[in-house]
């Protein structure tokens, strides 16, 4: 998987956008979340996403002809719409379930697949990107695990369980449906 500088910059920029948007969404939920455990986890994970966004910013090329901020864009309209749907969720159950059972697992999977593809290519020039992928994937996995533990504390009442499951189902259906329509 030999990548051009432009392709590498596009990927780093889309990951930077994704993590920045996750920072905004999780952080935006903190004040309206009544459960103290979930509020603390959302705040911490929001800051983790901001840190990962900075890591991706650092992977963007610093060249005279590369507009770094312009590279920080959604990987596509599906990702942008999914982020908007996530941000619009109401209630602790749907928010926690969608974030920790859909978004973080998919983000981790994306990092994992990209890292495997780069590693298989043997490109020495992508060493710093591989290192960043290793670090951010481990960080996302930790947030995902911790988030799942909190989900299991929040998703206990039947109505909350159903609302969480509906949010997960709707987001998954949207993502899969839009991906299939795009292919």
C-alpha positions as CSV (number, residue, x, y, z in Angstrom):
1,X,0.0,0.0,0.0
2,X,2.4,2.6,-1.2
3,X,1.0,6.0,-0.4
4,X,1.7,9.4,-1.9
5,X,2.2,12.4,0.4
6,X,-1.2,13.7,-0.6
7,X,-2.9,10.3,0.4
8,X,-1.1,10.2,3.7
9,X,-2.0,13.8,4.4
10,X,-5.7,13.1,3.5
11,X,-5.8,10.2,5.9
12,X,-4.1,12.0,8.8
13,X,-6.4,15.0,8.1
14,X,-9.6,12.8,8.2
15,X,-8.5,11.2,11.4
16,X,-7.7,14.6,12.9
17,X,-11.2,15.7,11.9
18,X,-12.8,12.6,13.4
19,X,-11.0,12.9,16.7
20,X,-11.7,16.6,16.9
21,X,-15.4,16.0,16.2
22,X,-15.5,13.2,18.9
23,X,-13.9,15.7,21.3
24,X,-16.7,18.2,20.6
25,X,-19.5,15.7,20.9
26,X,-18.3,13.9,24.1
27,X,-17.4,17.1,25.7
28,X,-20.7,18.7,24.8
29,X,-22.6,15.9,26.5
30,X,-20.8,16.3,29.9
31,X,-23.0,19.1,31.3
32,X,-26.3,17.4,30.4
33,X,-25.3,14.0,31.7
34,X,-26.8,13.3,35.1
35,X,-24.8,10.1,36.0
36,X,-21.5,11.2,37.7
37,X,-19.6,8.1,36.5
38,X,-20.6,8.7,32.9
39,X,-20.0,12.4,33.1
40,X,-16.4,11.8,34.3
41,X,-15.8,9.2,31.6
42,X,-17.2,11.5,28.8
43,X,-15.0,14.3,30.0
44,X,-11.9,12.2,30.2
45,X,-12.5,10.6,26.8
46,X,-13.3,14.0,25.3
47,X,-9.8,15.1,26.3
48,X,-8.3,11.9,25.0
49,X,-9.9,12.5,21.6
50,X,-8.4,16.1,21.6
51,X,-5.0,14.6,22.4
52,X,-5.4,12.1,19.5
53,X,-6.5,14.9,17.2
54,X,-3.2,16.8,18.0
55,X,-1.3,13.6,17.3
56,X,-2.9,13.4,13.8
57,X,-2.3,17.2,13.3
58,X,1.4,16.4,13.9
59,X,1.3,13.8,11.1
60,X,0.2,16.4,8.5
61,X,3.0,17.5,6.2
62,X,4.6,20.8,6.8
63,X,5.2,22.1,3.3
64,X,4.7,25.4,1.6
65,X,2.1,24.0,-0.8
66,X,0.2,22.0,1.8
67,X,-2.8,23.7,3.4
68,X,-2.8,21.8,6.7
69,X,-6.2,23.1,8.0
70,X,-7.8,22.3,4.7
71,X,-6.7,18.7,5.0
72,X,-8.7,18.3,8.3
73,X,-12.0,17.3,6.8
74,X,-14.4,14.4,7.2
75,X,-13.4,11.3,5.4
76,X,-16.7,11.6,3.5
77,X,-20.3,12.7,3.8
78,X,-21.2,9.5,5.7
79,X,-18.8,10.2,8.5
80,X,-20.0,13.8,8.8
81,X,-23.6,12.8,8.8
82,X,-22.9,10.0,11.4
83,X,-21.2,12.5,13.6
84,X,-24.2,14.8,13.4
85,X,-26.5,12.0,14.3
86,X,-24.3,11.0,17.2
87,X,-24.3,14.6,18.5
88,X,-28.1,14.9,18.2
89,X,-28.7,11.9,20.5
90,X,-30.5,12.7,23.8
91,X,-30.3,10.7,27.0
92,X,-27.4,9.0,28.7
93,X,-28.3,5.5,27.5
94,X,-28.5,6.2,23.8
95,X,-25.4,8.5,23.9
96,X,-23.2,6.0,25.8
97,X,-24.4,3.0,23.8
98,X,-23.8,4.8,20.4
99,X,-20.4,6.2,21.4
100,X,-19.0,3.0,23.0
101,X,-20.7,0.3,21.0
102,X,-20.6,1.9,17.6
103,X,-18.3,4.9,17.2
104,X,-15.2,3.9,19.2
105,X,-15.2,0.3,18.0
106,X,-15.4,1.5,14.4
107,X,-12.7,4.1,15.0
108,X,-10.4,1.4,16.5
109,X,-11.2,-0.9,13.5
110,X,-10.3,1.8,11.1
111,X,-7.0,2.5,12.8
112,X,-6.3,-1.3,13.0
113,X,-7.0,-1.9,9.3
114,X,-4.9,1.1,8.2
115,X,-2.0,0.1,10.5
116,X,-2.1,-3.5,9.0
117,X,-2.1,-2.1,5.5
118,X,0.8,0.2,6.1
119,X,2.8,-2.5,8.0
120,X,2.3,-4.9,5.1
121,X,3.6,-2.4,2.7
122,X,7.0,-2.2,4.5
123,X,7.2,1.6,3.8
124,X,10.0,3.0,6.0
125,X,8.7,6.5,5.3
126,X,5.5,5.7,7.2
127,X,7.3,4.7,10.4
128,X,6.0,7.8,12.3
129,X,2.5,7.2,11.1
130,X,2.7,3.5,12.2
131,X,3.9,4.6,15.6
132,X,1.0,7.1,15.8
133,X,-1.5,4.5,14.8
134,X,-0.2,2.1,17.4
135,X,-0.5,4.7,20.2
136,X,-3.9,6.1,19.2
137,X,-5.4,2.7,18.6
138,X,-4.3,1.6,22.1
139,X,-5.8,4.8,23.5
140,X,-9.1,4.3,21.7
141,X,-9.2,0.7,22.8
142,X,-8.8,1.8,26.4
143,X,-11.6,4.3,26.1
144,X,-13.8,1.8,24.4
145,X,-13.3,-0.7,27.3
146,X,-13.9,1.9,30.0
147,X,-16.9,3.2,28.1
148,X,-18.4,-0.3,27.9
149,X,-18.0,-0.7,31.7
150,X,-20.0,2.5,32.2
151,X,-22.6,1.5,29.6
152,X,-23.2,-1.6,31.7
153,X,-23.9,0.7,34.7
154,X,-26.1,3.1,32.8
155,X,-28.0,0.6,30.7
156,X,-30.0,-1.2,33.5
157,X,-33.6,-0.1,33.3
158,X,-35.6,-1.7,30.5
159,X,-36.6,1.6,28.9
160,X,-32.9,2.8,28.9
161,X,-31.7,-0.5,27.5
162,X,-34.3,-0.3,24.7
163,X,-33.3,3.4,24.0
164,X,-29.6,2.5,23.9
165,X,-30.3,-0.5,21.6
166,X,-32.4,1.7,19.3
167,X,-29.6,4.3,19.1
168,X,-27.0,1.6,18.3
169,X,-29.3,0.0,15.7
170,X,-30.2,3.2,14.0
171,X,-26.6,4.4,13.8
172,X,-25.3,1.0,12.5
173,X,-28.2,0.8,9.9
174,X,-27.3,4.3,8.8
175,X,-23.6,3.6,8.5
176,X,-24.0,0.3,6.7
177,X,-26.8,1.5,4.5
178,X,-24.9,4.6,3.4
179,X,-21.7,2.6,2.8
180,X,-23.6,0.1,0.6
181,X,-25.3,2.9,-1.3
182,X,-21.9,4.5,-1.9
183,X,-20.4,1.4,-3.3
